[in-house]
């Protein structure tokens, strides 16, 4: 799998996980950690568009890590 495809897959997975969070409770949508994770997600899409795959991959991974923390705690 090439870099672009991998990042696109991770972005789609982030969107699915964010939807799961939003389905659980609307209070989490206003959570500052979720907001930060969403900002990293948006940054990832921006860098993907610019073909800066290294930065895009890093951003989406930070976003995933933050969402994982919220889901677990």
N, C-alpha and C positions, 0 to 999 in steps of 0.2 A: 504494500500500500504506500503510495507516495505521500509527501508531507501535506499537500493541499487536501487530499481525500481524508487523511487522518484528522486534520483540524476540523473539517466540515462534519465528520462523524462525531467528534467531541462536542462541537457546538450543538448539534442536534440532541445529543445525550444531555447536555446542560439544560436545554429547553424542556426536555421531558422531566428532568428532576425538579426544575423550577415549578412546572405545572403540578407535580405531585405535592410539593410544599404548599402551593396555593390551594390545592384541593383539601389539604388537612385543616388549615385554618387561615383565615384572612389576616389574623394578627401577625403572622410571620412575614407577610408581604411588606409590612412597614418596618420590619426588623432592620437595623443598621447593617448587620452582617450580610443579610440578603441583598440589600441595596449595593453594598460594596462588591459582592459577587456578581451582581448584574452589571455593574460598571466594568468589571474585568471581562465579562462576556461581550459587552459592546466594544471594548477595546480590541478584543480578539477578532471580531468581525471586521473592524477597521483595518487592522494590520494584515489580515488575510486578503482584503481587497487590494492592499498596497504590495502584496506578495512578499511581505516580511514574515515568512513562516516561522522563524525562530521566535520572534516576539509574540506572534499570534498564539503559538502553542503554549508559551509560558503564561500568557494571560488567561487562556481558557483553563489551564491546570490550576491556577490560583483560584479562579471562580469555582471550579469543582471542589477544591479543598474546603473553601468557605461554606459551600452548600452542604457538604458532607458533615461538617462540624455542627451546623444547625440541625440537620436531620438526626444526628446521634444524641444531641443534648437538648 
